[in-house]
């Protein structure tokens, strides 16, 4: 963990140097300003997202859902998870806490990979609100067909990684209550 944090700081220093070399102090100030505004926005949203996840953990019948998308469900659980992810409305501040709750409730890591990938690719609320009105339904159909296997393939790849790397078993982070 410490090596990752040090790596992030080294990469940040290198990027800061590159921006300064290219755009000078105004470029660095613009980047820092954007980072500060984003941090302020997340500092307001993140506590609510964590509270949502904690309450969802108590409210949802996670045990029943885990029986459908648990690690023992295999390919069928991956397919179901990909479909559920695509139907999940909302942005990352609601989707990731929901994924975390399902993961903590006993879902398999490959199934959660398929769930999040399905949400990323097929989020129906974005398709209906943005993609179809802007790009048209024929484009939506083309994109959906051409991307339809991606969440399933992502789940299968996660399954293979776990199977091929003994001892590698991703576990969900605890929800602080």
Residue frames as a rotation matrix with the C-alpha (Angstrom) as fourth column:
UNK 1
0.567 0.824 0.000 0.00
0.824 -0.567 0.000 0.00
0.000 0.000 -1.000 0.00
UNK 2
0.447 -0.483 -0.753 2.81
0.151 -0.789 0.596 2.41
-0.882 -0.380 -0.280 0.87
UNK 3
-0.622 -0.714 0.322 4.54
0.403 0.061 0.913 1.68
-0.671 0.698 0.249 -2.44
UNK 4
-0.094 0.684 0.723 1.33
0.982 -0.054 0.179 2.50
0.162 0.727 -0.667 -4.31
UNK 5
0.810 0.403 -0.426 0.96
0.508 -0.845 0.166 5.81
-0.293 -0.351 -0.889 -2.49
UNK 6
0.010 -0.892 -0.452 4.61
0.067 -0.450 0.890 6.69
-0.998 -0.039 0.056 -3.13
UNK 7
-0.618 -0.206 0.759 4.13
0.708 0.274 0.651 5.75
-0.342 0.940 -0.024 -6.79
UNK 8
0.407 0.844 0.348 1.10
0.906 -0.421 -0.040 8.03
0.113 0.332 -0.936 -7.04
UNK 9
0.728 -0.183 -0.661 3.05
0.168 -0.886 0.431 10.94
-0.665 -0.425 -0.614 -5.52
UNK 10
-0.403 -0.913 0.058 5.98
0.216 -0.033 0.976 10.33
-0.889 0.406 0.211 -7.89
UNK 11
-0.376 0.352 0.857 3.62
0.927 0.139 0.349 10.23
0.004 0.926 -0.379 -10.89
UNK 12
0.722 0.673 -0.160 1.93
0.684 -0.729 0.019 13.42
-0.104 -0.123 -0.987 -9.64
UNK 13
0.316 -0.698 -0.643 5.30
0.042 -0.667 0.744 15.17
-0.948 -0.262 -0.181 -9.30
UNK 14
-0.653 -0.569 0.501 6.29
0.481 0.200 0.854 14.07
-0.586 0.798 0.143 -12.82
UNK 15
0.028 0.757 0.653 2.98
0.985 -0.132 0.110 15.30
0.170 0.640 -0.749 -14.26
UNK 16
0.780 0.216 -0.587 3.30
0.412 -0.883 0.223 18.61
-0.470 -0.416 -0.778 -12.41
UNK 17
-0.172 -0.933 -0.316 6.80
0.087 -0.334 0.939 19.05
-0.981 0.134 0.138 -13.81
UNK 18
-0.619 -0.029 0.785 5.60
0.750 0.272 0.602 18.21
-0.231 0.962 -0.147 -17.35
UNK 19
0.477 0.848 0.233 2.70
0.874 -0.486 -0.021 20.67
0.095 0.214 -0.972 -17.12
UNK 20
0.616 -0.308 -0.725 5.00
0.175 -0.844 0.506 23.37
-0.768 -0.438 -0.466 -15.76
UNK 21
-0.490 -0.861 0.135 7.50
0.281 -0.009 0.960 22.76
-0.825 0.508 0.246 -18.56
UNK 22
-0.536 0.334 0.775 4.77
0.842 0.139 0.521 23.04
0.066 0.932 -0.356 -21.17
UNK 23
0.237 0.793 0.562 2.39
0.641 -0.562 0.523 25.69
0.730 0.236 -0.641 -19.78
UNK 24
-0.602 -0.577 0.551 4.23
-0.021 -0.679 -0.734 27.27
0.798 -0.454 0.397 -16.87
UNK 25
-0.986 0.161 -0.030 2.70
0.022 -0.050 -0.999 28.34
-0.162 -0.986 0.046 -13.59
UNK 26
-0.362 0.920 -0.150 -0.76
-0.918 -0.380 -0.116 29.08
-0.164 0.096 0.982 -15.10
UNK 27
-0.057 0.315 -0.947 -1.01
-0.529 0.795 0.296 25.47
0.847 0.518 0.122 -16.27
UNK 28
-0.755 -0.269 -0.598 -0.10
0.332 0.630 -0.702 24.11
0.566 -0.729 -0.387 -12.84
UNK 29
-0.887 0.461 0.037 -2.58
-0.308 -0.529 -0.791 26.49
-0.345 -0.712 0.611 -11.18
UNK 30
-0.154 0.861 -0.486 -5.34
-0.952 0.003 0.306 25.43
0.265 0.509 0.819 -13.59
UNK 31
-0.209 0.017 -0.978 -4.68
-0.091 0.995 0.037 21.75
0.974 0.096 -0.207 -12.84
UNK 32
-0.923 -0.170 -0.346 -4.56
0.321 0.156 -0.934 22.35
0.213 -0.973 -0.090 -9.10
UNK 33
-0.693 0.721 0.026 -7.78
-0.686 -0.647 -0.333 24.38
-0.223 -0.249 0.943 -9.27
UNK 34
-0.006 0.679 -0.734 -9.56
-0.720 0.507 0.475 21.57
0.694 0.532 0.485 -11.10
UNK 35
-0.463 -0.234 -0.855 -8.30
0.289 0.872 -0.395 19.04
0.838 -0.430 -0.336 -8.54
UNK 36
-0.997 0.074 -0.036 -9.47
0.006 -0.370 -0.929 21.23
-0.082 -0.926 0.368 -5.66
UNK 37
-0.371 0.919 -0.136 -12.95
-0.929 -0.365 0.067 21.71
0.012 0.151 0.988 -7.13
UNK 38
0.019 0.337 -0.941 -13.27
-0.379 0.874 0.305 17.96
0.925 0.351 0.145 -7.72
UNK 39
-0.738 -0.356 -0.572 -12.09
0.367 0.499 -0.785 17.18
0.565 -0.790 -0.238 -4.18
UNK 40
-0.866 0.477 0.151 -14.64
-0.447 -0.601 -0.663 19.62
-0.225 -0.642 0.733 -2.73
UNK 41
-0.064 0.877 -0.476 -17.41
-0.920 0.133 0.368 18.03
0.386 0.462 0.798 -4.78
UNK 42
-0.079 -0.020 -0.997 -16.43
-0.007 1.000 -0.020 14.51
0.997 0.005 -0.079 -3.71
UNK 43
-0.940 -0.314 -0.133 -16.05
0.127 0.039 -0.991 15.52
0.316 -0.949 0.003 -0.06
UNK 44
-0.489 0.852 0.186 -19.75
-0.843 -0.406 -0.352 16.42
-0.224 -0.329 0.917 -0.09
UNK 45
0.264 0.672 -0.692 -20.92
-0.858 0.492 0.149 13.36
0.441 0.554 0.706 -2.04
UNK 46
-0.399 -0.543 -0.739 -18.75
-0.284 0.839 -0.464 10.58
0.872 0.025 -0.489 -0.63
UNK 47
-0.934 0.085 0.348 -20.13
-0.327 0.196 -0.925 10.56
-0.146 -0.977 -0.156 2.94
UNK 48
0.002 1.000 -0.027 -23.66
-0.881 -0.011 -0.472 10.28
-0.473 0.025 0.881 1.54
UNK 49
0.203 -0.001 -0.979 -22.59
-0.732 0.664 -0.152 7.45
0.651 0.748 0.134 -0.77
UNK 50
-0.775 -0.541 -0.326 -21.06
-0.176 0.680 -0.711 5.58
0.607 -0.494 -0.622 2.17
UNK 51
-0.682 0.620 0.388 -24.18
-0.531 -0.055 -0.845 6.15
-0.503 -0.783 0.367 4.28
UNK 52
0.250 0.770 -0.587 -26.29
-0.968 0.194 -0.157 4.89
-0.007 0.608 0.794 1.37
UNK 53
-0.171 -0.403 -0.899 -24.16
-0.446 0.845 -0.294 1.75
0.878 0.351 -0.325 1.16
UNK 54
-0.967 -0.216 0.132 -24.38
-0.204 0.357 -0.911 1.18
0.150 -0.909 -0.390 4.91
UNK 55
-0.331 0.922 0.200 -28.18
-0.705 -0.100 -0.703 1.54
-0.628 -0.373 0.683 4.93
UNK 56
0.267 0.382 -0.885 -28.53
-0.901 0.425 -0.089 -0.60
0.342 0.821 0.458 1.79
UNK 57
-0.662 -0.588 -0.464 -26.52
-0.361 0.793 -0.490 -3.31
0.656 -0.157 -0.738 3.52
UNK 58
-0.897 0.365 0.248 -29.18
-0.163 0.250 -0.955 -3.39
-0.411 -0.897 -0.165 6.21
UNK 59
-0.130 0.953 -0.272 -32.22
-0.691 -0.284 -0.664 -2.96
-0.711 0.102 0.696 3.94
UNK 60
0.025 0.125 -0.992 -31.55
-0.956 0.293 0.012 -5.19
0.292 0.948 0.127 0.93
UNK 61
0.814 0.205 0.543 -32.14
-0.363 0.910 0.200 -8.94
-0.453 -0.360 0.815 0.98
UNK 62
0.158 -0.873 -0.462 -28.47
-0.986 -0.161 -0.034 -9.38
-0.044 0.461 -0.886 0.14
UNK 63
-0.430 -0.330 0.840 -28.45
-0.434 0.892 0.127 -13.08
-0.791 -0.310 -0.527 1.08
UNK 64
0.451 0.681 0.577 -31.02
0.256 0.521 -0.814 -13.88
-0.855 0.515 0.061 -1.61
UNK 65
0.876 -0.177 -0.448 -29.21
-0.471 -0.509 -0.720 -11.78
-0.100 0.843 -0.529 -4.18
UNK 66
-0.113 -0.987 0.118 -25.90
-0.945 0.144 0.294 -13.42
-0.307 -0.078 -0.948 -3.28
UNK 67
-0.085 0.127 0.988 -27.45
-0.032 0.991 -0.130 -16.83
-0.996 -0.043 -0.081 -3.96
UNK 68
0.868 0.424 0.258 -28.04
0.264 0.046 -0.964 -15.67
-0.421 0.904 -0.072 -7.55
UNK 69
0.795 -0.597 0.111 -24.63
-0.227 -0.462 -0.857 -13.99
0.563 0.656 -0.503 -8.05
UNK 70
0.729 -0.537 0.425 -22.42
-0.420 0.140 0.897 -15.80
-0.541 -0.832 -0.123 -5.55
UNK 71
-0.193 -0.927 -0.323 -19.04
-0.898 0.034 0.439 -17.25
-0.396 0.375 -0.838 -6.48
UNK 72
-0.628 -0.029 0.778 -20.57
0.010 0.999 0.045 -20.72
-0.778 0.036 -0.627 -6.96
UNK 73
0.435 0.899 -0.055 -23.02
-0.010 -0.056 -0.998 -19.46
-0.900 0.435 -0.015 -9.61
UNK 74
-0.309 -0.711 0.631 -20.29
0.598 0.371 0.711 -19.39
-0.740 0.597 0.311 -12.26
UNK 75
-0.917 -0.119 0.381 -21.16
0.395 -0.408 0.823 -18.29
0.058 0.905 0.421 -15.78
UNK 76
-0.018 0.987 0.160 -24.88
0.801 -0.081 0.593 -17.92
0.598 0.139 -0.789 -15.07
UNK 77
0.439 0.123 -0.890 -24.11
0.787 -0.531 0.315 -15.59
-0.434 -0.838 -0.330 -12.15
UNK 78
-0.635 -0.719 -0.283 -21.78
0.426 -0.632 0.648 -13.56
-0.644 0.291 0.707 -14.37
UNK 79
-0.711 0.437 0.550 -24.48
0.522 -0.195 0.830 -13.19
0.470 0.878 -0.090 -17.04
UNK 80
0.362 0.885 -0.293 -27.13
0.859 -0.194 0.474 -12.23
0.363 -0.423 -0.830 -14.46
UNK 81
0.123 -0.405 -0.906 -24.75
0.701 -0.610 0.368 -9.74
-0.702 -0.681 0.209 -12.83
UNK 82
-0.871 -0.455 0.185 -23.93
0.434 -0.536 0.724 -8.12
-0.230 0.711 0.664 -16.18
UNK 83
-0.333 0.839 0.431 -27.65
0.609 -0.157 0.777 -7.69
0.720 0.521 -0.458 -16.88
UNK 84
0.503 0.503 -0.703 -28.40
0.864 -0.293 0.409 -6.31
0.000 -0.814 -0.582 -13.42
UNK 85
-0.331 -0.727 -0.602 -25.54
0.636 -0.643 0.427 -3.85
-0.698 -0.241 0.675 -13.75
UNK 86
-0.870 0.010 0.494 -26.93
0.438 -0.445 0.781 -2.56
0.228 0.895 0.383 -17.04
UNK 87
0.070 0.988 0.135 -30.33
0.634 -0.149 0.759 -1.96
0.770 0.033 -0.637 -15.44
UNK 88
0.023 -0.117 -0.993 -28.90
0.972 -0.230 0.050 -0.15
-0.234 -0.966 0.108 -12.42
UNK 89
0.640 0.225 0.735 -29.77
0.477 -0.866 -0.150 3.56
0.603 0.446 -0.662 -12.55
UNK 90
0.967 -0.190 -0.168 -27.55
0.009 -0.637 0.771 6.27
-0.253 -0.747 -0.614 -11.22
UNK 91
0.559 -0.829 -0.016 -23.99
-0.538 -0.348 -0.768 7.41
0.631 0.438 -0.640 -11.25
UNK 92
-0.161 -0.757 -0.633 -20.92
0.094 0.627 -0.773 6.07
0.983 -0.184 -0.030 -9.47
UNK 93
-0.739 -0.140 0.659 -21.95
-0.576 -0.376 -0.726 7.53
0.350 -0.916 0.197 -6.11
UNK 94
0.236 0.821 0.519 -24.89
-0.923 0.357 -0.144 5.11
-0.303 -0.445 0.842 -6.01
UNK 95
0.728 0.106 -0.678 -23.70
-0.484 0.779 -0.398 2.25
0.486 0.618 0.618 -8.20
UNK 96
-0.244 -0.910 -0.336 -20.42
-0.270 0.396 -0.878 1.51
0.932 -0.124 -0.342 -6.45
UNK 97
-0.608 0.080 0.790 -21.95
-0.791 0.032 -0.611 1.45
-0.074 -0.996 0.043 -2.95
UNK 98
0.547 0.833 0.080 -24.63
-0.807 0.550 -0.214 -0.94
-0.222 0.053 0.974 -4.26
UNK 99
0.487 -0.464 -0.740 -21.92
-0.317 0.695 -0.645 -3.13
0.814 0.549 0.191 -5.81
UNK 100
-0.588 -0.750 0.303 -20.03
-0.523 0.066 -0.850 -3.05
0.617 -0.658 -0.431 -2.51
UNK 101
-0.150 0.628 0.764 -23.09
-0.932 0.168 -0.321 -4.12
-0.330 -0.760 0.560 -0.55
UNK 102
0.821 0.460 -0.338 -23.74
-0.560 0.763 -0.323 -7.03
0.109 0.454 0.884 -2.93
UNK 103
0.110 -0.879 -0.464 -20.05
-0.294 0.417 -0.860 -8.00
0.949 0.231 -0.213 -2.80
UNK 104
-0.681 -0.352 0.643 -20.04
-0.686 -0.004 -0.728 -7.92
0.259 -0.936 -0.239 1.01
UNK 105
0.184 0.870 0.457 -23.25
-0.920 0.316 -0.230 -9.95
-0.345 -0.379 0.859 1.00
UNK 106
0.077 -0.246 0.966 -21.50
-0.134 0.958 0.254 -12.86
-0.988 -0.149 0.040 -0.67
UNK 107
0.959 0.212 -0.188 -21.36
-0.200 0.038 -0.979 -12.16
-0.201 0.976 0.079 -4.40
UNK 108
0.444 -0.829 0.342 -18.32
0.786 0.543 0.297 -13.45
-0.431 0.137 0.892 -6.23
UNK 109
-0.148 -0.607 -0.781 -15.59
0.026 -0.791 0.611 -11.12
-0.989 0.069 0.133 -7.43
UNK 110
-0.916 -0.176 0.362 -16.06
0.351 0.090 0.932 -12.16
-0.196 0.980 -0.021 -11.11
UNK 111
-0.048 0.980 0.192 -19.77
0.989 0.019 0.148 -11.49
0.142 0.197 -0.970 -10.77
UNK 112
0.479 0.168 -0.862 -19.09
0.474 -0.875 0.093 -8.02
-0.739 -0.453 -0.499 -9.34
UNK 113
-0.652 -0.712 -0.260 -16.65
0.075 -0.402 0.913 -7.32
-0.755 0.575 0.315 -12.17
UNK 114
-0.707 0.469 0.529 -19.43
0.676 0.233 0.699 -8.22
0.205 0.852 -0.482 -14.64
UNK 115
0.286 0.854 -0.435 -21.91
0.938 -0.343 -0.056 -6.11
-0.197 -0.392 -0.899 -12.64
UNK 116
0.168 -0.304 -0.938 -19.77
0.175 -0.927 0.332 -2.97
-0.970 -0.220 -0.103 -12.71
UNK 117
-0.868 -0.494 0.047 -18.79
0.104 -0.088 0.991 -3.53
-0.485 0.865 0.128 -16.34
UNK 118
-0.373 0.828 0.420 -22.46
0.911 0.241 0.334 -3.98
0.175 0.507 -0.844 -17.29
UNK 119
0.495 0.515 -0.700 -23.30
0.673 -0.737 -0.065 -0.76
-0.549 -0.439 -0.711 -15.48
UNK 120
-0.255 -0.704 -0.662 -20.42
0.037 -0.692 0.721 1.03
-0.966 0.159 0.202 -17.23
UNK 121
-0.964 -0.218 0.150 -21.35
0.129 0.107 0.986 -0.12
-0.231 0.970 -0.075 -20.72
UNK 122
-0.632 0.762 0.141 -25.14
0.543 0.306 0.782 -0.55
0.552 0.571 -0.607 -20.69
UNK 123
-0.783 0.354 -0.512 -26.50
0.368 -0.401 -0.839 1.91
-0.502 -0.845 0.184 -18.12
UNK 124
-0.302 0.756 0.581 -30.04
0.942 0.143 0.305 2.22
0.147 0.639 -0.755 -19.45
UNK 125
0.514 0.484 -0.708 -30.66
0.622 -0.779 -0.082 5.58
-0.591 -0.398 -0.701 -17.80
UNK 126
-0.268 -0.678 -0.684 -27.82
-0.148 -0.673 0.725 7.07
-0.952 0.295 0.080 -19.87
UNK 127
-0.837 -0.001 0.548 -28.95
0.501 0.402 0.767 5.30
-0.221 0.916 -0.336 -23.03
UNK 128
0.067 0.977 0.202 -32.50
0.997 -0.072 0.018 6.65
0.032 0.200 -0.979 -22.72
UNK 129
0.622 0.230 -0.748 -31.58
0.457 -0.883 0.108 10.14
-0.636 -0.409 -0.654 -21.52
UNK 130
0.185 -0.676 -0.713 -28.53
-0.434 -0.707 0.558 10.87
-0.882 0.207 -0.424 -23.67
UNK 131
-0.679 -0.671 0.298 -27.38
-0.059 0.455 0.888 8.30
-0.732 0.585 -0.349 -26.17
UNK 132
-0.292 0.631 0.718 -30.61
0.880 0.471 -0.056 7.54
-0.374 0.616 -0.693 -28.04
UNK 133
0.718 0.617 -0.323 -31.76
0.439 -0.761 -0.477 11.18
-0.540 0.200 -0.817 -28.36
UNK 134
0.313 -0.682 -0.662 -28.32
-0.535 -0.702 0.470 12.32
-0.785 0.207 -0.584 -29.51
UNK 135
-0.672 -0.739 -0.043 -27.08
-0.498 0.408 0.765 9.34
-0.548 0.536 -0.642 -31.55
UNK 136
-0.022 0.751 -0.660 -30.32
-0.962 0.163 0.218 7.64
0.271 0.640 0.719 -32.57
UNK 137
0.504 0.357 0.786 -31.73
-0.665 0.741 0.090 4.21
-0.551 -0.569 0.611 -31.84
UNK 138
0.949 -0.202 -0.243 -29.98
-0.041 0.684 -0.728 2.51
0.313 0.701 0.641 -34.76
UNK 139
0.012 -0.982 0.188 -26.62
-0.479 -0.171 -0.861 3.58
0.878 -0.080 -0.472 -33.33
UNK 140
-0.018 0.060 0.998 -27.70
-0.991 0.134 -0.026 2.43
-0.135 -0.989 0.057 -29.86
UNK 141
0.887 0.399 0.231 -28.61
-0.359 0.912 -0.197 -0.98
-0.290 0.092 0.953 -31.30
UNK 142
0.642 -0.720 -0.265 -25.25
-0.059 0.297 -0.953 -1.24
0.765 0.627 0.148 -33.07
UNK 143
-0.220 -0.765 0.605 -23.33
-0.728 -0.284 -0.624 -0.30
0.650 -0.578 -0.494 -29.94
UNK 144
0.244 0.397 0.885 -25.36
-0.910 0.408 0.068 -2.61
-0.334 -0.822 0.461 -27.70
UNK 145
0.989 0.135 -0.059 -24.89
-0.147 0.901 -0.409 -5.56
-0.002 0.413 0.911 -30.03
UNK 146
0.439 -0.890 -0.123 -21.19
-0.059 0.108 -0.992 -4.94
0.897 0.443 -0.005 -30.52
UNK 147
-0.416 -0.607 0.678 -20.57
-0.688 -0.278 -0.671 -4.55
0.595 -0.745 -0.302 -26.77
UNK 148
0.523 0.845 0.116 -22.97
-0.685 0.336 0.646 -7.21
0.507 -0.417 0.754 -25.51
UNK 149
0.694 -0.266 -0.669 -20.31
0.363 0.932 0.006 -9.76
0.622 -0.248 0.743 -24.59
UNK 150
-0.091 -0.864 0.495 -17.89
-0.135 -0.482 -0.866 -7.35
0.987 -0.146 -0.073 -22.90
UNK 151
0.119 0.113 0.987 -19.27
-0.965 -0.222 0.141 -7.53
0.235 -0.968 0.083 -19.33
UNK 152
0.960 0.239 0.145 -19.46
-0.264 0.946 0.187 -11.32
-0.092 -0.217 0.972 -19.57
UNK 153
0.553 -0.824 -0.121 -15.92
0.358 0.366 -0.859 -11.53
0.752 0.432 0.498 -20.92
UNK 154
-0.106 -0.570 0.815 -14.71
-0.577 -0.632 -0.517 -9.22
0.810 -0.525 -0.262 -18.14
UNK 155
0.495 0.368 0.787 -16.32
-0.863 0.317 0.394 -11.50
-0.105 -0.874 0.474 -15.54
UNK 156
0.987 -0.149 -0.066 -14.82
0.130 0.964 -0.232 -14.60
0.098 0.220 0.971 -17.16
UNK 157
0.232 -0.952 0.199 -11.40
0.084 -0.185 -0.979 -12.97
0.969 0.244 0.037 -17.29
UNK 158
0.001 -0.167 0.986 -11.67
-0.910 -0.409 -0.068 -12.08
0.414 -0.897 -0.152 -13.60
UNK 159
0.857 0.364 0.365 -12.65
-0.477 0.829 0.293 -15.70
-0.196 -0.425 0.884 -12.92
UNK 160
0.775 -0.614 -0.151 -9.57
0.345 0.610 -0.713 -16.90
0.530 0.501 0.684 -14.83
UNK 161
0.004 -0.795 0.606 -7.25
-0.387 -0.560 -0.732 -14.50
0.922 -0.232 -0.311 -13.01
UNK 162
0.270 0.167 0.948 -8.50
-0.963 0.051 0.265 -15.73
-0.004 -0.985 0.175 -9.64
UNK 163
0.976 0.143 0.165 -8.16
-0.143 0.990 -0.017 -19.37
-0.166 -0.007 0.986 -10.76
UNK 164
0.647 -0.762 0.011 -4.64
0.350 0.284 -0.892 -18.88
0.677 0.582 0.451 -12.16
UNK 165
-0.263 -0.740 0.618 -3.23
-0.331 -0.533 -0.779 -16.93
0.906 -0.409 -0.105 -9.23
UNK 166
0.183 0.324 -0.928 -3.40
0.679 0.641 0.358 -19.08
0.711 -0.695 -0.103 -6.11
UNK 167
-0.362 -0.271 -0.892 -3.88
0.908 -0.321 -0.270 -16.96
-0.213 -0.907 0.362 -3.04
UNK 168
-0.995 0.091 0.042 -5.29
-0.075 -0.953 0.295 -14.03
0.066 0.290 0.955 -5.01
UNK 169
-0.301 0.942 -0.146 -8.78
0.907 0.330 0.261 -13.63
0.294 -0.054 -0.954 -3.66
UNK 170
-0.778 0.012 0.628 -10.11
-0.037 -0.999 -0.028 -10.09
0.627 -0.045 0.778 -3.77
UNK 171
-0.376 0.643 -0.667 -12.27
0.926 0.292 -0.241 -9.31
0.040 -0.708 -0.705 -0.79
UNK 172
0.335 0.563 0.756 -14.70
0.492 -0.789 0.369 -6.43
0.803 0.248 -0.541 -0.34
UNK 173
-0.785 -0.529 0.320 -13.73
0.060 -0.580 -0.812 -3.54
0.616 -0.619 0.487 1.89
UNK 174
-0.422 0.657 -0.625 -15.79
0.903 0.246 -0.351 -3.23
-0.077 -0.713 -0.697 5.06
UNK 175
0.053 0.528 0.848 -18.45
0.343 -0.807 0.481 -0.55
0.938 0.266 -0.224 5.15
UNK 176
-0.896 -0.404 -0.184 -17.68
0.309 -0.272 -0.911 1.68
0.318 -0.873 0.369 8.11
UNK 177
0.163 0.981 0.108 -20.79
0.390 -0.165 0.906 2.01
0.906 -0.105 -0.409 10.26
